Amino acid sequence: MPKNPVNADLWETESGLPNDIDAWVKGPYFGQKEEYKEVAGDAVLLILPLVDGSGEELRGPAYSIGGGWVPKDGGKRVEHPTRQRFVKTSMVGRLIDRVVKELKVPMHELGAPTSAGVWDGIGFHWMQEEHTTVSGEKRTQLMPVAYLGTKEAPAQGVVKAKGLEIAKEVEEKLAELAKKGEYNQFVKAALKIKEVVTNDPLLSHITDDSGAGFWATHR
């Protein structure tokens, strides 16, 4: 039988998972997806659909966010009864540390990590990486390895102050805080107000340190 090295190469199999690609997040949300249930069970995930440079939609990654979190507003955000931050050992915690601490992306300028919209439009170079789960299992996960910037305005309707709906008493309380202290003190105090942390557009306006932010416009 004649040998054909090309055909021999075609008989090798591959994972079929996206790897070593440039892609941008489009339409992120918190929730569950049938294709991930075999691995994640009923865990709530941060799901990041991806689009490559040609506009082709790819199977994006999903990151478990830990127990106790509940999706709200159709998956636009999540809430936890006792905490506001994700656990470091969760997959979303590893994603955040990679993006913020290693790639130095200023995610805080886009809003809170409990809002899925902060990831919308952000581009990375992605690679499949092996990791060990909390239970000791070895798995691969698509992770960002280089920041490419944004292709479109991230988190439309989240990072802009236009159209904000704020109860009069809440606005008055925030305005008083803005007049009393410096920006960092104002933000720290504002984050203790429930109406702020549960209102994504308001939260983004509060954490905006530009001249258009709440602090600057209420001094």
PyMOL CGO cylinders between C-alpha atoms (Angstrom):
from pymol import cmd
from pymol.cgo import CYLINDER

trace = [
    CYLINDER, 0.00, 0.00, 0.00, 1.51, 3.43, -0.99, 0.3, 1, 1, 1, 1, 1, 1,
    CYLINDER, 1.51, 3.43, -0.99, 2.34, 5.87, 1.78, 0.3, 1, 1, 1, 1, 1, 1,
    CYLINDER, 2.34, 5.87, 1.78, 0.88, 9.40, 1.76, 0.3, 1, 1, 1, 1, 1, 1,
    CYLINDER, 0.88, 9.40, 1.76, 2.14, 11.68, 4.58, 0.3, 1, 1, 1, 1, 1, 1,
    CYLINDER, 2.14, 11.68, 4.58, -0.57, 14.28, 3.83, 0.3, 1, 1, 1, 1, 1, 1,
    CYLINDER, -0.57, 14.28, 3.83, -3.35, 11.77, 4.36, 0.3, 1, 1, 1, 1, 1, 1,
    CYLINDER, -3.35, 11.77, 4.36, -1.57, 10.49, 7.47, 0.3, 1, 1, 1, 1, 1, 1,
    CYLINDER, -1.57, 10.49, 7.47, -1.65, 14.00, 8.93, 0.3, 1, 1, 1, 1, 1, 1,
    CYLINDER, -1.65, 14.00, 8.93, -5.37, 14.33, 8.22, 0.3, 1, 1, 1, 1, 1, 1,
    CYLINDER, -5.37, 14.33, 8.22, -6.01, 11.22, 10.29, 0.3, 1, 1, 1, 1, 1, 1,
    CYLINDER, -6.01, 11.22, 10.29, -4.87, 13.09, 13.39, 0.3, 1, 1, 1, 1, 1, 1,
    CYLINDER, -4.87, 13.09, 13.39, -7.73, 14.53, 15.45, 0.3, 1, 1, 1, 1, 1, 1,
    CYLINDER, -7.73, 14.53, 15.45, -8.08, 17.90, 17.17, 0.3, 1, 1, 1, 1, 1, 1,
    CYLINDER, -8.08, 17.90, 17.17, -10.18, 19.29, 20.02, 0.3, 1, 1, 1, 1, 1, 1,
    CYLINDER, -10.18, 19.29, 20.02, -12.32, 21.60, 17.86, 0.3, 1, 1, 1, 1, 1, 1,
    CYLINDER, -12.32, 21.60, 17.86, -12.08, 24.28, 20.56, 0.3, 1, 1, 1, 1, 1, 1,
    CYLINDER, -12.08, 24.28, 20.56, -10.96, 27.80, 19.60, 0.3, 1, 1, 1, 1, 1, 1,
    CYLINDER, -10.96, 27.80, 19.60, -7.29, 28.39, 20.39, 0.3, 1, 1, 1, 1, 1, 1,
    CYLINDER, -7.29, 28.39, 20.39, -4.53, 30.92, 19.59, 0.3, 1, 1, 1, 1, 1, 1,
    CYLINDER, -4.53, 30.92, 19.59, -7.02, 33.48, 18.23, 0.3, 1, 1, 1, 1, 1, 1,
    CYLINDER, -7.02, 33.48, 18.23, -7.79, 37.20, 18.29, 0.3, 1, 1, 1, 1, 1, 1,
    CYLINDER, -7.79, 37.20, 18.29, -11.44, 37.70, 19.24, 0.3, 1, 1, 1, 1, 1, 1,
    CYLINDER, -11.44, 37.70, 19.24, -13.78, 40.23, 20.81, 0.3, 1, 1, 1, 1, 1, 1,
    CYLINDER, -13.78, 40.23, 20.81, -16.54, 39.67, 23.36, 0.3, 1, 1, 1, 1, 1, 1,
    CYLINDER, -16.54, 39.67, 23.36, -20.06, 40.23, 22.06, 0.3, 1, 1, 1, 1, 1, 1,
    CYLINDER, -20.06, 40.23, 22.06, -23.18, 39.88, 24.20, 0.3, 1, 1, 1, 1, 1, 1,
    CYLINDER, -23.18, 39.88, 24.20, -21.77, 38.57, 27.54, 0.3, 1, 1, 1, 1, 1, 1,
    CYLINDER, -21.77, 38.57, 27.54, -24.16, 37.37, 30.23, 0.3, 1, 1, 1, 1, 1, 1,
    CYLINDER, -24.16, 37.37, 30.23, -24.42, 35.43, 33.48, 0.3, 1, 1, 1, 1, 1, 1,
    CYLINDER, -24.42, 35.43, 33.48, -26.33, 32.17, 33.32, 0.3, 1, 1, 1, 1, 1, 1,
    CYLINDER, -26.33, 32.17, 33.32, -26.18, 28.56, 32.25, 0.3, 1, 1, 1, 1, 1, 1,
    CYLINDER, -26.18, 28.56, 32.25, -25.76, 26.82, 28.93, 0.3, 1, 1, 1, 1, 1, 1,
    CYLINDER, -25.76, 26.82, 28.93, -26.56, 23.22, 28.04, 0.3, 1, 1, 1, 1, 1, 1,
    CYLINDER, -26.56, 23.22, 28.04, -23.19, 22.55, 26.40, 0.3, 1, 1, 1, 1, 1, 1,
    CYLINDER, -23.19, 22.55, 26.40, -21.37, 23.43, 29.64, 0.3, 1, 1, 1, 1, 1, 1,
    CYLINDER, -21.37, 23.43, 29.64, -23.58, 21.43, 32.03, 0.3, 1, 1, 1, 1, 1, 1,
    CYLINDER, -23.58, 21.43, 32.03, -21.51, 18.25, 31.72, 0.3, 1, 1, 1, 1, 1, 1,
    CYLINDER, -21.51, 18.25, 31.72, -18.53, 20.13, 33.16, 0.3, 1, 1, 1, 1, 1, 1,
    CYLINDER, -18.53, 20.13, 33.16, -20.14, 22.84, 35.30, 0.3, 1, 1, 1, 1, 1, 1,
    CYLINDER, -20.14, 22.84, 35.30, -23.42, 21.21, 36.33, 0.3, 1, 1, 1, 1, 1, 1,
    CYLINDER, -23.42, 21.21, 36.33, -25.94, 23.80, 37.52, 0.3, 1, 1, 1, 1, 1, 1,
    CYLINDER, -25.94, 23.80, 37.52, -23.31, 26.40, 38.42, 0.3, 1, 1, 1, 1, 1, 1,
    CYLINDER, -23.31, 26.40, 38.42, -23.88, 30.00, 37.33, 0.3, 1, 1, 1, 1, 1, 1,
    CYLINDER, -23.88, 30.00, 37.33, -21.34, 31.04, 34.70, 0.3, 1, 1, 1, 1, 1, 1,
    CYLINDER, -21.34, 31.04, 34.70, -20.03, 34.21, 33.13, 0.3, 1, 1, 1, 1, 1, 1,
    CYLINDER, -20.03, 34.21, 33.13, -20.45, 33.39, 29.44, 0.3, 1, 1, 1, 1, 1, 1,
    CYLINDER, -20.45, 33.39, 29.44, -18.41, 35.38, 26.91, 0.3, 1, 1, 1, 1, 1, 1,
    CYLINDER, -18.41, 35.38, 26.91, -19.54, 34.83, 23.28, 0.3, 1, 1, 1, 1, 1, 1,
    CYLINDER, -19.54, 34.83, 23.28, -16.71, 35.72, 20.89, 0.3, 1, 1, 1, 1, 1, 1,
    CYLINDER, -16.71, 35.72, 20.89, -16.42, 37.20, 17.41, 0.3, 1, 1, 1, 1, 1, 1,
    CYLINDER, -16.42, 37.20, 17.41, -13.16, 37.08, 15.45, 0.3, 1, 1, 1, 1, 1, 1,
    CYLINDER, -13.16, 37.08, 15.45, -11.72, 39.81, 13.22, 0.3, 1, 1, 1, 1, 1, 1,
    CYLINDER, -11.72, 39.81, 13.22, -13.76, 38.65, 10.22, 0.3, 1, 1, 1, 1, 1, 1,
    CYLINDER, -13.76, 38.65, 10.22, -17.04, 38.77, 12.14, 0.3, 1, 1, 1, 1, 1, 1,
    CYLINDER, -17.04, 38.77, 12.14, -17.35, 35.00, 12.55, 0.3, 1, 1, 1, 1, 1, 1,
    CYLINDER, -17.35, 35.00, 12.55, -19.04, 33.95, 15.78, 0.3, 1, 1, 1, 1, 1, 1,
    CYLINDER, -19.04, 33.95, 15.78, -16.99, 31.50, 17.84, 0.3, 1, 1, 1, 1, 1, 1,
    CYLINDER, -16.99, 31.50, 17.84, -17.78, 29.26, 20.77, 0.3, 1, 1, 1, 1, 1, 1,
    CYLINDER, -17.78, 29.26, 20.77, -16.71, 31.51, 23.60, 0.3, 1, 1, 1, 1, 1, 1,
    CYLINDER, -16.71, 31.51, 23.60, -15.49, 30.53, 27.07, 0.3, 1, 1, 1, 1, 1, 1,
    CYLINDER, -15.49, 30.53, 27.07, -17.57, 30.24, 30.23, 0.3, 1, 1, 1, 1, 1, 1,
    CYLINDER, -17.57, 30.24, 30.23, -16.24, 30.82, 33.73, 0.3, 1, 1, 1, 1, 1, 1,
    CYLINDER, -16.24, 30.82, 33.73, -17.85, 29.50, 36.93, 0.3, 1, 1, 1, 1, 1, 1,
    CYLINDER, -17.85, 29.50, 36.93, -18.42, 32.29, 39.45, 0.3, 1, 1, 1, 1, 1, 1,
    CYLINDER, -18.42, 32.29, 39.45, -18.82, 30.30, 42.66, 0.3, 1, 1, 1, 1, 1, 1,
    CYLINDER, -18.82, 30.30, 42.66, -21.79, 29.39, 44.83, 0.3, 1, 1, 1, 1, 1, 1,
    CYLINDER, -21.79, 29.39, 44.83, -24.52, 31.68, 46.08, 0.3, 1, 1, 1, 1, 1, 1,
    CYLINDER, -24.52, 31.68, 46.08, -24.61, 34.09, 43.13, 0.3, 1, 1, 1, 1, 1, 1,
    CYLINDER, -24.61, 34.09, 43.13, -27.99, 34.74, 41.50, 0.3, 1, 1, 1, 1, 1, 1,
    CYLINDER, -27.99, 34.74, 41.50, -28.43, 36.16, 37.96, 0.3, 1, 1, 1, 1, 1, 1,
    CYLINDER, -28.43, 36.16, 37.96, -30.60, 39.29, 37.73, 0.3, 1, 1, 1, 1, 1, 1,
    CYLINDER, -30.60, 39.29, 37.73, -32.11, 41.30, 34.87, 0.3, 1, 1, 1, 1, 1, 1,
    CYLINDER, -32.11, 41.30, 34.87, -31.94, 38.38, 32.45, 0.3, 1, 1, 1, 1, 1, 1,
    CYLINDER, -31.94, 38.38, 32.45, -28.29, 37.68, 33.21, 0.3, 1, 1, 1, 1, 1, 1,
    CYLINDER, -28.29, 37.68, 33.21, -27.05, 41.26, 32.89, 0.3, 1, 1, 1, 1, 1, 1,
    CYLINDER, -27.05, 41.26, 32.89, -25.74, 41.13, 36.47, 0.3, 1, 1, 1, 1, 1, 1,
    CYLINDER, -25.74, 41.13, 36.47, -25.44, 38.89, 39.52, 0.3, 1, 1, 1, 1, 1, 1,
    CYLINDER, -25.44, 38.89, 39.52, -26.06, 39.34, 43.23, 0.3, 1, 1, 1, 1, 1, 1,
    CYLINDER, -26.06, 39.34, 43.23, -24.82, 37.46, 46.30, 0.3, 1, 1, 1, 1, 1, 1,
    CYLINDER, -24.82, 37.46, 46.30, -26.51, 37.60, 49.74, 0.3, 1, 1, 1, 1, 1, 1,
    CYLINDER, -26.51, 37.60, 49.74, -23.27, 38.24, 51.65, 0.3, 1, 1, 1, 1, 1, 1,
    CYLINDER, -23.27, 38.24, 51.65, -20.48, 39.41, 49.31, 0.3, 1, 1, 1, 1, 1, 1,
    CYLINDER, -20.48, 39.41, 49.31, -19.73, 41.83, 46.50, 0.3, 1, 1, 1, 1, 1, 1,
    CYLINDER, -19.73, 41.83, 46.50, -16.48, 40.29, 45.22, 0.3, 1, 1, 1, 1, 1, 1,
    CYLINDER, -16.48, 40.29, 45.22, -15.80, 37.02, 43.43, 0.3, 1, 1, 1, 1, 1, 1,
    CYLINDER, -15.80, 37.02, 43.43, -13.62, 34.38, 45.11, 0.3, 1, 1, 1, 1, 1, 1,
    CYLINDER, -13.62, 34.38, 45.11, -10.03, 34.27, 43.83, 0.3, 1, 1, 1, 1, 1, 1,
    CYLINDER, -10.03, 34.27, 43.83, -10.05, 30.47, 43.29, 0.3, 1, 1, 1, 1, 1, 1,
    CYLINDER, -10.05, 30.47, 43.29, -13.18, 30.50, 41.09, 0.3, 1, 1, 1, 1, 1, 1,
    CYLINDER, -13.18, 30.50, 41.09, -12.61, 30.53, 37.33, 0.3, 1, 1, 1, 1, 1, 1,
    CYLINDER, -12.61, 30.53, 37.33, -14.03, 34.04, 37.06, 0.3, 1, 1, 1, 1, 1, 1,
    CYLINDER, -14.03, 34.04, 37.06, -11.64, 35.06, 39.84, 0.3, 1, 1, 1, 1, 1, 1,
    CYLINDER, -11.64, 35.06, 39.84, -8.73, 33.68, 37.80, 0.3, 1, 1, 1, 1, 1, 1,
    CYLINDER, -8.73, 33.68, 37.80, -10.03, 35.51, 34.72, 0.3, 1, 1, 1, 1, 1, 1,
    CYLINDER, -10.03, 35.51, 34.72, -10.24, 38.81, 36.64, 0.3, 1, 1, 1, 1, 1, 1,
    CYLINDER, -10.24, 38.81, 36.64, -6.74, 38.44, 38.09, 0.3, 1, 1, 1, 1, 1, 1,
    CYLINDER, -6.74, 38.44, 38.09, -5.35, 37.63, 34.64, 0.3, 1, 1, 1, 1, 1, 1,
    CYLINDER, -5.35, 37.63, 34.64, -7.00, 40.65, 33.00, 0.3, 1, 1, 1, 1, 1, 1,
    CYLINDER, -7.00, 40.65, 33.00, -6.56, 43.21, 35.78, 0.3, 1, 1, 1, 1, 1, 1,
    CYLINDER, -6.56, 43.21, 35.78, -3.29, 42.20, 37.45, 0.3, 1, 1, 1, 1, 1, 1,
    CYLINDER, -3.29, 42.20, 37.45, -1.34, 40.62, 34.59, 0.3, 1, 1, 1, 1, 1, 1,
    CYLINDER, -1.34, 40.62, 34.59, -2.65, 42.36, 31.47, 0.3, 1, 1, 1, 1, 1, 1,
    CYLINDER, -2.65, 42.36, 31.47, -3.24, 45.64, 33.33, 0.3, 1, 1, 1, 1, 1, 1,
    CYLINDER, -3.24, 45.64, 33.33, -6.64, 46.35, 31.75, 0.3, 1, 1, 1, 1, 1, 1,
    CYLINDER, -6.64, 46.35, 31.75, -8.41, 49.16, 33.72, 0.3, 1, 1, 1, 1, 1, 1,
    CYLINDER, -8.41, 49.16, 33.72, -11.67, 47.25, 34.11, 0.3, 1, 1, 1, 1, 1, 1,
    CYLINDER, -11.67, 47.25, 34.11, -12.71, 49.45, 37.06, 0.3, 1, 1, 1, 1, 1, 1,
    CYLINDER, -12.71, 49.45, 37.06, -13.28, 52.28, 34.59, 0.3, 1, 1, 1, 1, 1, 1,
    CYLINDER, -13.28, 52.28, 34.59, -16.03, 50.26, 32.88, 0.3, 1, 1, 1, 1, 1, 1,
    CYLINDER, -16.03, 50.26, 32.88, -18.07, 49.34, 35.96, 0.3, 1, 1, 1, 1, 1, 1,
    CYLINDER, -18.07, 49.34, 35.96, -18.44, 46.56, 38.53, 0.3, 1, 1, 1, 1, 1, 1,
    CYLINDER, -18.44, 46.56, 38.53, -17.41, 42.92, 37.86, 0.3, 1, 1, 1, 1, 1, 1,
    CYLINDER, -17.41, 42.92, 37.86, -20.93, 41.82, 38.82, 0.3, 1, 1, 1, 1, 1, 1,
    CYLINDER, -20.93, 41.82, 38.82, -22.16, 43.47, 35.61, 0.3, 1, 1, 1, 1, 1, 1,
    CYLINDER, -22.16, 43.47, 35.61, -21.68, 41.27, 32.53, 0.3, 1, 1, 1, 1, 1, 1,
    CYLINDER, -21.68, 41.27, 32.53, -21.77, 44.32, 30.26, 0.3, 1, 1, 1, 1, 1, 1,
    CYLINDER, -21.77, 44.32, 30.26, -18.30, 45.48, 31.32, 0.3, 1, 1, 1, 1, 1, 1,
    CYLINDER, -18.30, 45.48, 31.32, -16.83, 42.76, 29.06, 0.3, 1, 1, 1, 1, 1, 1,
    CYLINDER, -16.83, 42.76, 29.06, -18.80, 43.75, 25.96, 0.3, 1, 1, 1, 1, 1, 1,
    CYLINDER, -18.80, 43.75, 25.96, -16.60, 44.79, 23.04, 0.3, 1, 1, 1, 1, 1, 1,
    CYLINDER, -16.60, 44.79, 23.04, -13.27, 43.97, 24.71, 0.3, 1, 1, 1, 1, 1, 1,
    CYLINDER, -13.27, 43.97, 24.71, -10.74, 42.09, 22.57, 0.3, 1, 1, 1, 1, 1, 1,
    CYLINDER, -10.74, 42.09, 22.57, -8.00, 39.67, 23.61, 0.3, 1, 1, 1, 1, 1, 1,
    CYLINDER, -8.00, 39.67, 23.61, -5.66, 37.14, 22.10, 0.3, 1, 1, 1, 1, 1, 1,
    CYLINDER, -5.66, 37.14, 22.10, -6.92, 33.85, 23.55, 0.3, 1, 1, 1, 1, 1, 1,
    CYLINDER, -6.92, 33.85, 23.55, -5.14, 30.57, 24.28, 0.3, 1, 1, 1, 1, 1, 1,
    CYLINDER, -5.14, 30.57, 24.28, -6.28, 27.25, 25.69, 0.3, 1, 1, 1, 1, 1, 1,
    CYLINDER, -6.28, 27.25, 25.69, -4.57, 26.69, 29.06, 0.3, 1, 1, 1, 1, 1, 1,
    CYLINDER, -4.57, 26.69, 29.06, -4.56, 23.73, 31.41, 0.3, 1, 1, 1, 1, 1, 1,
    CYLINDER, -4.56, 23.73, 31.41, -5.66, 24.41, 34.96, 0.3, 1, 1, 1, 1, 1, 1,
    CYLINDER, -5.66, 24.41, 34.96, -6.45, 22.44, 38.09, 0.3, 1, 1, 1, 1, 1, 1,
    CYLINDER, -6.45, 22.44, 38.09, -9.94, 22.78, 39.54, 0.3, 1, 1, 1, 1, 1, 1,
    CYLINDER, -9.94, 22.78, 39.54, -10.63, 23.15, 43.27, 0.3, 1, 1, 1, 1, 1, 1,
    CYLINDER, -10.63, 23.15, 43.27, -11.45, 19.42, 43.30, 0.3, 1, 1, 1, 1, 1, 1,
    CYLINDER, -11.45, 19.42, 43.30, -8.06, 18.59, 41.75, 0.3, 1, 1, 1, 1, 1, 1,
    CYLINDER, -8.06, 18.59, 41.75, -9.22, 17.80, 38.20, 0.3, 1, 1, 1, 1, 1, 1,
    CYLINDER, -9.22, 17.80, 38.20, -7.12, 18.84, 35.18, 0.3, 1, 1, 1, 1, 1, 1,
    CYLINDER, -7.12, 18.84, 35.18, -9.06, 20.83, 32.58, 0.3, 1, 1, 1, 1, 1, 1,
    CYLINDER, -9.06, 20.83, 32.58, -8.39, 23.25, 29.75, 0.3, 1, 1, 1, 1, 1, 1,
    CYLINDER, -8.39, 23.25, 29.75, -9.87, 26.72, 29.62, 0.3, 1, 1, 1, 1, 1, 1,
    CYLINDER, -9.87, 26.72, 29.62, -9.69, 29.49, 27.03, 0.3, 1, 1, 1, 1, 1, 1,
    CYLINDER, -9.69, 29.49, 27.03, -7.89, 32.41, 28.68, 0.3, 1, 1, 1, 1, 1, 1,
    CYLINDER, -7.89, 32.41, 28.68, -6.85, 35.89, 27.50, 0.3, 1, 1, 1, 1, 1, 1,
    CYLINDER, -6.85, 35.89, 27.50, -3.08, 36.31, 27.07, 0.3, 1, 1, 1, 1, 1, 1,
    CYLINDER, -3.08, 36.31, 27.07, -2.89, 39.77, 25.43, 0.3, 1, 1, 1, 1, 1, 1,
    CYLINDER, -2.89, 39.77, 25.43, -5.20, 42.79, 25.44, 0.3, 1, 1, 1, 1, 1, 1,
    CYLINDER, -5.20, 42.79, 25.44, -6.32, 44.10, 22.03, 0.3, 1, 1, 1, 1, 1, 1,
    CYLINDER, -6.32, 44.10, 22.03, -8.51, 47.01, 23.13, 0.3, 1, 1, 1, 1, 1, 1,
    CYLINDER, -8.51, 47.01, 23.13, -12.13, 47.47, 22.07, 0.3, 1, 1, 1, 1, 1, 1,
    CYLINDER, -12.13, 47.47, 22.07, -13.85, 47.35, 18.69, 0.3, 1, 1, 1, 1, 1, 1,
    CYLINDER, -13.85, 47.35, 18.69, -16.93, 49.21, 19.83, 0.3, 1, 1, 1, 1, 1, 1,
    CYLINDER, -16.93, 49.21, 19.83, -18.06, 51.17, 22.87, 0.3, 1, 1, 1, 1, 1, 1,
    CYLINDER, -18.06, 51.17, 22.87, -18.10, 48.66, 25.76, 0.3, 1, 1, 1, 1, 1, 1,
    CYLINDER, -18.10, 48.66, 25.76, -21.19, 48.09, 27.85, 0.3, 1, 1, 1, 1, 1, 1,
    CYLINDER, -21.19, 48.09, 27.85, -23.58, 50.33, 25.92, 0.3, 1, 1, 1, 1, 1, 1,
    CYLINDER, -23.58, 50.33, 25.92, -26.01, 51.90, 28.37, 0.3, 1, 1, 1, 1, 1, 1,
    CYLINDER, -26.01, 51.90, 28.37, -23.80, 51.01, 31.33, 0.3, 1, 1, 1, 1, 1, 1,
    CYLINDER, -23.80, 51.01, 31.33, -20.83, 53.35, 31.18, 0.3, 1, 1, 1, 1, 1, 1,
    CYLINDER, -20.83, 53.35, 31.18, -22.83, 56.39, 30.03, 0.3, 1, 1, 1, 1, 1, 1,
    CYLINDER, -22.83, 56.39, 30.03, -24.66, 58.62, 32.45, 0.3, 1, 1, 1, 1, 1, 1,
    CYLINDER, -24.66, 58.62, 32.45, -27.35, 59.65, 29.96, 0.3, 1, 1, 1, 1, 1, 1,
    CYLINDER, -27.35, 59.65, 29.96, -30.80, 58.31, 30.83, 0.3, 1, 1, 1, 1, 1, 1,
    CYLINDER, -30.80, 58.31, 30.83, -29.99, 57.57, 34.49, 0.3, 1, 1, 1, 1, 1, 1,
    CYLINDER, -29.99, 57.57, 34.49, -32.96, 57.08, 36.75, 0.3, 1, 1, 1, 1, 1, 1,
    CYLINDER, -32.96, 57.08, 36.75, -32.11, 58.05, 40.34, 0.3, 1, 1, 1, 1, 1, 1,
    CYLINDER, -32.11, 58.05, 40.34, -34.59, 58.49, 43.16, 0.3, 1, 1, 1, 1, 1, 1,
    CYLINDER, -34.59, 58.49, 43.16, -34.54, 62.08, 44.43, 0.3, 1, 1, 1, 1, 1, 1,
    CYLINDER, -34.54, 62.08, 44.43, -33.58, 61.09, 47.98, 0.3, 1, 1, 1, 1, 1, 1,
    CYLINDER, -33.58, 61.09, 47.98, -30.70, 58.92, 46.70, 0.3, 1, 1, 1, 1, 1, 1,
    CYLINDER, -30.70, 58.92, 46.70, -29.36, 61.70, 44.48, 0.3, 1, 1, 1, 1, 1, 1,
    CYLINDER, -29.36, 61.70, 44.48, -29.52, 64.16, 47.37, 0.3, 1, 1, 1, 1, 1, 1,
    CYLINDER, -29.52, 64.16, 47.37, -27.63, 61.76, 49.64, 0.3, 1, 1, 1, 1, 1, 1,
    CYLINDER, -27.63, 61.76, 49.64, -24.95, 61.20, 46.99, 0.3, 1, 1, 1, 1, 1, 1,
    CYLINDER, -24.95, 61.20, 46.99, -24.66, 64.91, 46.26, 0.3, 1, 1, 1, 1, 1, 1,
    CYLINDER, -24.66, 64.91, 46.26, -24.06, 65.56, 49.95, 0.3, 1, 1, 1, 1, 1, 1,
    CYLINDER, -24.06, 65.56, 49.95, -21.31, 62.90, 50.01, 0.3, 1, 1, 1, 1, 1, 1,
    CYLINDER, -21.31, 62.90, 50.01, -19.71, 64.42, 46.90, 0.3, 1, 1, 1, 1, 1, 1,
    CYLINDER, -19.71, 64.42, 46.90, -19.48, 67.84, 48.55, 0.3, 1, 1, 1, 1, 1, 1,
    CYLINDER, -19.48, 67.84, 48.55, -18.00, 66.44, 51.78, 0.3, 1, 1, 1, 1, 1, 1,
    CYLINDER, -18.00, 66.44, 51.78, -15.03, 64.42, 50.59, 0.3, 1, 1, 1, 1, 1, 1,
    CYLINDER, -15.03, 64.42, 50.59, -12.46, 63.70, 47.91, 0.3, 1, 1, 1, 1, 1, 1,
    CYLINDER, -12.46, 63.70, 47.91, -13.25, 61.36, 45.02, 0.3, 1, 1, 1, 1, 1, 1,
    CYLINDER, -13.25, 61.36, 45.02, -11.95, 58.13, 46.64, 0.3, 1, 1, 1, 1, 1, 1,
    CYLINDER, -11.95, 58.13, 46.64, -13.76, 58.87, 49.90, 0.3, 1, 1, 1, 1, 1, 1,
    CYLINDER, -13.76, 58.87, 49.90, -16.95, 59.61, 47.96, 0.3, 1, 1, 1, 1, 1, 1,
    CYLINDER, -16.95, 59.61, 47.96, -16.81, 56.33, 46.03, 0.3, 1, 1, 1, 1, 1, 1,
    CYLINDER, -16.81, 56.33, 46.03, -16.10, 54.30, 49.17, 0.3, 1, 1, 1, 1, 1, 1,
    CYLINDER, -16.10, 54.30, 49.17, -19.11, 55.83, 50.93, 0.3, 1, 1, 1, 1, 1, 1,
    CYLINDER, -19.11, 55.83, 50.93, -21.36, 55.55, 47.87, 0.3, 1, 1, 1, 1, 1, 1,
    CYLINDER, -21.36, 55.55, 47.87, -20.66, 51.82, 47.51, 0.3, 1, 1, 1, 1, 1, 1,
    CYLINDER, -20.66, 51.82, 47.51, -22.26, 51.25, 50.90, 0.3, 1, 1, 1, 1, 1, 1,
    CYLINDER, -22.26, 51.25, 50.90, -25.60, 52.45, 49.52, 0.3, 1, 1, 1, 1, 1, 1,
    CYLINDER, -25.60, 52.45, 49.52, -27.74, 49.57, 48.21, 0.3, 1, 1, 1, 1, 1, 1,
    CYLINDER, -27.74, 49.57, 48.21, -29.41, 51.70, 45.50, 0.3, 1, 1, 1, 1, 1, 1,
    CYLINDER, -29.41, 51.70, 45.50, -25.97, 52.36, 44.02, 0.3, 1, 1, 1, 1, 1, 1,
    CYLINDER, -25.97, 52.36, 44.02, -24.60, 48.79, 43.84, 0.3, 1, 1, 1, 1, 1, 1,
    CYLINDER, -24.60, 48.79, 43.84, -27.86, 47.45, 42.36, 0.3, 1, 1, 1, 1, 1, 1,
    CYLINDER, -27.86, 47.45, 42.36, -28.09, 50.10, 39.61, 0.3, 1, 1, 1, 1, 1, 1,
    CYLINDER, -28.09, 50.10, 39.61, -25.43, 49.51, 36.95, 0.3, 1, 1, 1, 1, 1, 1,
    CYLINDER, -25.43, 49.51, 36.95, -25.75, 52.86, 35.11, 0.3, 1, 1, 1, 1, 1, 1,
    CYLINDER, -25.75, 52.86, 35.11, -25.64, 54.75, 38.42, 0.3, 1, 1, 1, 1, 1, 1,
    CYLINDER, -25.64, 54.75, 38.42, -22.71, 52.66, 39.67, 0.3, 1, 1, 1, 1, 1, 1,
    CYLINDER, -22.71, 52.66, 39.67, -20.74, 53.44, 36.52, 0.3, 1, 1, 1, 1, 1, 1,
    CYLINDER, -20.74, 53.44, 36.52, -21.55, 57.16, 36.90, 0.3, 1, 1, 1, 1, 1, 1,
    CYLINDER, -21.55, 57.16, 36.90, -20.40, 57.06, 40.53, 0.3, 1, 1, 1, 1, 1, 1,
    CYLINDER, -20.40, 57.06, 40.53, -17.08, 55.35, 39.66, 0.3, 1, 1, 1, 1, 1, 1,
    CYLINDER, -17.08, 55.35, 39.66, -16.42, 57.69, 36.71, 0.3, 1, 1, 1, 1, 1, 1,
    CYLINDER, -16.42, 57.69, 36.71, -13.51, 59.91, 37.81, 0.3, 1, 1, 1, 1, 1, 1,
    CYLINDER, -13.51, 59.91, 37.81, -13.71, 62.14, 34.73, 0.3, 1, 1, 1, 1, 1, 1,
    CYLINDER, -13.71, 62.14, 34.73, -15.27, 65.59, 34.58, 0.3, 1, 1, 1, 1, 1, 1,
    CYLINDER, -15.27, 65.59, 34.58, -18.55, 63.97, 33.53, 0.3, 1, 1, 1, 1, 1, 1,
    CYLINDER, -18.55, 63.97, 33.53, -18.78, 61.69, 36.57, 0.3, 1, 1, 1, 1, 1, 1,
    CYLINDER, -18.78, 61.69, 36.57, -21.21, 62.17, 39.46, 0.3, 1, 1, 1, 1, 1, 1,
    CYLINDER, -21.21, 62.17, 39.46, -18.55, 63.44, 41.89, 0.3, 1, 1, 1, 1, 1, 1,
    CYLINDER, -18.55, 63.44, 41.89, -17.25, 66.09, 39.50, 0.3, 1, 1, 1, 1, 1, 1,
    CYLINDER, -17.25, 66.09, 39.50, -20.69, 67.30, 38.45, 0.3, 1, 1, 1, 1, 1, 1,
    CYLINDER, -20.69, 67.30, 38.45, -22.04, 67.56, 42.03, 0.3, 1, 1, 1, 1, 1, 1,
    CYLINDER, -22.04, 67.56, 42.03, -19.14, 69.37, 43.72, 0.3, 1, 1, 1, 1, 1, 1,
]
cmd.load_cgo(trace, "trace")
